[in-house]
């Protein structure tokens, strides 16, 4: 565990593994693998913004969130956040039916609550590269982080997505989250400026999950 300058404690996280999937802390040694996923033809076709990610951007991210730990910044209205990269475990690389990429995507867990988190951003944010989709990696990654969220006292946990993101909505439903409606994003919010004008809100009560009960 690491004590931040603002007194927030990042917790030590054990292995986060589900079959062929492993969540790992972002690290410089994996930048090349991430870039390969970004440069994959399906990424260029289906997720062009991911295809534009550069080495410099990844290096800047690693400096801003060492070990995947992004410090809170009250002045900026930012809560602490854990970041993980989704990795295909070594024993599954090259297996028939396995994804053609090693780095599968990323996921973040925001620690704390605010109006904007509960309405527009959510506690969990995730993405899966197109070449790795269709294997429930987003859902499985979220489940791996639920105990960490519970350890930080997050309950309920909110997840948001764009109304037309059918895959993300399905992920929320498979997690057992309850759809709470669609809300407009304020024009002043950075999400709106990126073209995201509405958000679906899903509520997941961690106390209702048997494996997470005290």
C-alpha positions as CSV (number, residue, x, y, z in Angstrom):
1,X,0.0,0.0,0.0
2,X,1.2,3.6,-0.7
3,X,0.3,6.7,1.2
4,X,-0.4,9.6,-1.1
5,X,0.5,13.2,-0.3
6,X,-3.2,13.9,0.4
7,X,-3.5,11.0,2.8
8,X,-5.3,8.6,0.5
9,X,-4.1,5.0,0.7
10,X,-3.9,2.9,-2.4
11,X,-4.4,-0.7,-1.4
12,X,-2.2,-3.6,-2.3
13,X,-3.9,-5.7,-4.9
14,X,-3.2,-9.4,-5.3
15,X,-3.3,-11.3,-8.6
16,X,-6.4,-10.3,-10.6
17,X,-7.0,-13.4,-12.9
18,X,-9.9,-14.9,-14.6
19,X,-9.0,-17.7,-17.0
20,X,-7.1,-16.2,-19.9
21,X,-7.5,-12.7,-18.6
22,X,-5.2,-10.9,-16.2
23,X,-5.4,-7.3,-14.9
24,X,-1.9,-5.8,-14.5
25,X,-0.5,-2.4,-13.5
26,X,0.5,-0.3,-16.5
27,X,4.2,-0.5,-17.1
28,X,6.8,0.8,-19.6
29,X,7.8,-2.7,-20.6
30,X,4.4,-3.2,-22.2
31,X,4.2,-0.1,-24.3
32,X,5.2,-2.0,-27.4
33,X,2.4,-4.5,-26.9
34,X,-0.1,-1.7,-26.4
35,X,1.0,0.0,-29.6
36,X,0.6,-3.3,-31.5
37,X,-3.0,-3.5,-30.3
38,X,-3.5,0.1,-31.3
39,X,-2.1,-0.5,-34.7
40,X,-4.1,-3.7,-35.4
41,X,-6.3,-3.4,-38.5
42,X,-9.5,-3.9,-36.6
43,X,-8.6,-1.0,-34.2
44,X,-8.0,1.3,-37.2
45,X,-11.3,0.3,-38.6
46,X,-13.6,0.2,-35.6
47,X,-11.8,2.4,-33.0
48,X,-9.8,5.0,-34.9
49,X,-9.3,7.2,-31.8
50,X,-7.4,4.3,-30.2
51,X,-5.4,3.8,-33.3
52,X,-4.1,7.4,-32.9
53,X,-2.6,6.7,-29.4
54,X,1.2,7.4,-29.5
55,X,4.2,6.2,-27.5
56,X,4.5,9.7,-26.1
57,X,0.9,9.6,-24.8
58,X,1.5,6.3,-23.1
59,X,4.7,7.5,-21.5
60,X,3.0,10.6,-20.2
61,X,0.2,8.4,-18.8
62,X,2.7,6.2,-17.0
63,X,4.3,9.3,-15.4
64,X,0.9,10.7,-14.3
65,X,-0.2,7.4,-12.8
66,X,2.8,5.4,-11.6
67,X,1.9,1.8,-10.9
68,X,-1.5,2.6,-12.2
69,X,-2.2,4.9,-9.3
70,X,-3.7,8.3,-10.1
71,X,-3.6,10.7,-7.1
72,X,-6.7,12.7,-6.1
73,X,-6.7,16.4,-6.9
74,X,-9.4,18.2,-5.0
75,X,-8.7,21.5,-6.8
76,X,-9.4,19.8,-10.1
77,X,-12.3,17.9,-8.7
78,X,-10.5,14.6,-9.4
79,X,-10.8,11.6,-7.1
80,X,-8.1,8.9,-6.8
81,X,-8.2,6.3,-9.5
82,X,-6.7,2.8,-10.1
83,X,-5.7,2.0,-13.6
84,X,-5.1,-1.5,-15.0
85,X,-4.3,-3.0,-18.4
86,X,-6.1,-6.1,-19.6
87,X,-3.5,-8.7,-20.6
88,X,-3.9,-12.1,-22.3
89,X,-2.0,-14.5,-20.0
90,X,1.1,-16.0,-21.4
91,X,-0.2,-19.6,-21.5
92,X,-3.0,-18.5,-23.8
93,X,-1.0,-16.5,-26.4
94,X,-1.2,-18.2,-29.8
95,X,-3.9,-20.7,-28.7
96,X,-6.6,-21.4,-31.3
97,X,-9.5,-19.1,-30.6
98,X,-7.4,-16.7,-28.5
99,X,-7.3,-13.0,-29.5
100,X,-4.5,-12.0,-32.0
101,X,-3.3,-9.3,-29.6
102,X,-1.6,-9.6,-26.1
103,X,-2.9,-6.3,-24.6
104,X,-6.7,-6.5,-24.6
105,X,-7.7,-3.1,-23.3
106,X,-7.8,-1.1,-20.1
107,X,-10.0,-0.4,-17.1
108,X,-10.1,2.2,-14.3
109,X,-11.7,2.4,-10.9
110,X,-12.5,5.8,-9.4
111,X,-12.5,5.9,-5.6
112,X,-15.0,8.3,-4.2
113,X,-18.3,9.8,-5.3
114,X,-19.5,13.1,-6.7
115,X,-22.5,14.3,-8.7
116,X,-20.5,14.0,-12.0
117,X,-19.3,10.5,-11.2
118,X,-22.7,9.2,-10.3
119,X,-24.4,10.9,-13.2
120,X,-22.0,10.9,-16.1
121,X,-18.6,9.3,-15.5
122,X,-19.2,6.3,-13.3
123,X,-16.9,4.5,-10.9
124,X,-15.7,2.0,-13.6
125,X,-14.5,3.0,-17.0
126,X,-13.3,0.4,-19.4
127,X,-12.5,-0.4,-23.0
128,X,-11.5,-3.5,-25.0
129,X,-9.7,-3.3,-28.3
130,X,-11.8,-4.6,-31.3
131,X,-9.6,-7.6,-32.0
132,X,-10.4,-8.9,-28.4
133,X,-14.1,-8.2,-28.3
134,X,-16.8,-10.8,-28.0
135,X,-15.2,-12.7,-25.1
136,X,-16.8,-10.8,-22.2
137,X,-13.4,-9.3,-21.1
138,X,-15.0,-6.0,-20.0
139,X,-17.5,-7.8,-17.8
140,X,-14.9,-10.1,-16.3
141,X,-12.5,-7.2,-15.7
142,X,-15.2,-5.4,-13.8
143,X,-16.0,-8.4,-11.6
144,X,-12.3,-8.7,-10.7
145,X,-12.4,-5.1,-9.4
146,X,-15.6,-5.3,-7.4
147,X,-13.8,-6.5,-4.2
148,X,-11.4,-3.6,-4.5
149,X,-14.3,-1.2,-4.8
150,X,-16.0,-2.8,-1.8
151,X,-12.7,-2.5,0.2
152,X,-12.8,1.3,-0.4
153,X,-16.4,1.5,0.8
154,X,-18.0,2.1,-2.6
155,X,-21.6,1.0,-2.5
156,X,-23.5,1.5,-4.7
157,X,-21.2,1.4,-7.7
158,X,-22.2,3.4,-10.7
159,X,-21.4,2.6,-14.3
160,X,-22.3,4.9,-17.3
161,X,-22.1,4.5,-21.0
162,X,-23.4,6.1,-24.2
163,X,-27.0,5.1,-25.1
164,X,-25.8,3.6,-28.4
165,X,-23.1,1.5,-26.9
166,X,-24.9,-1.8,-26.9
167,X,-21.9,-3.8,-25.8
168,X,-21.3,-1.7,-22.7
169,X,-25.0,-1.8,-21.8
170,X,-24.9,-5.6,-22.1
171,X,-21.8,-5.6,-19.8
172,X,-23.7,-3.7,-17.2
173,X,-26.7,-6.0,-17.4
174,X,-24.6,-9.1,-17.1
175,X,-23.0,-7.7,-14.0
176,X,-26.4,-7.4,-12.5
177,X,-26.5,-3.6,-12.5
178,X,-29.9,-1.9,-12.6
179,X,-30.7,0.6,-15.4
180,X,-31.6,4.0,-13.7
181,X,-32.3,6.0,-16.9
182,X,-30.6,8.3,-19.4
183,X,-29.5,11.7,-18.4
184,X,-28.3,14.7,-20.5
185,X,-24.6,15.7,-20.1
186,X,-24.2,19.5,-19.4
187,X,-22.8,21.4,-22.4
188,X,-20.0,22.7,-20.1
189,X,-18.7,19.2,-19.3
190,X,-15.7,17.8,-21.2
191,X,-17.7,14.7,-22.2
192,X,-20.2,17.0,-24.1
193,X,-17.3,18.7,-25.9
194,X,-16.2,15.2,-27.0
195,X,-19.6,14.6,-28.5
196,X,-21.1,12.5,-25.6
197,X,-24.4,14.3,-25.0
198,X,-26.2,11.6,-23.0
199,X,-25.3,8.9,-20.6
200,X,-27.1,5.7,-19.5
201,X,-26.8,5.2,-15.7
202,X,-26.5,1.8,-14.1
203,X,-26.4,1.1,-10.4
204,X,-24.8,-2.0,-8.9
205,X,-25.4,-2.6,-5.2
206,X,-22.3,-4.5,-4.0
207,X,-24.0,-5.5,-0.8
208,X,-26.4,-7.6,-2.8
209,X,-23.6,-9.7,-4.3
210,X,-23.2,-12.8,-2.0
211,X,-19.4,-13.1,-2.6
212,X,-18.9,-9.5,-1.4
213,X,-21.0,-9.6,1.7
214,X,-19.1,-9.2,5.0
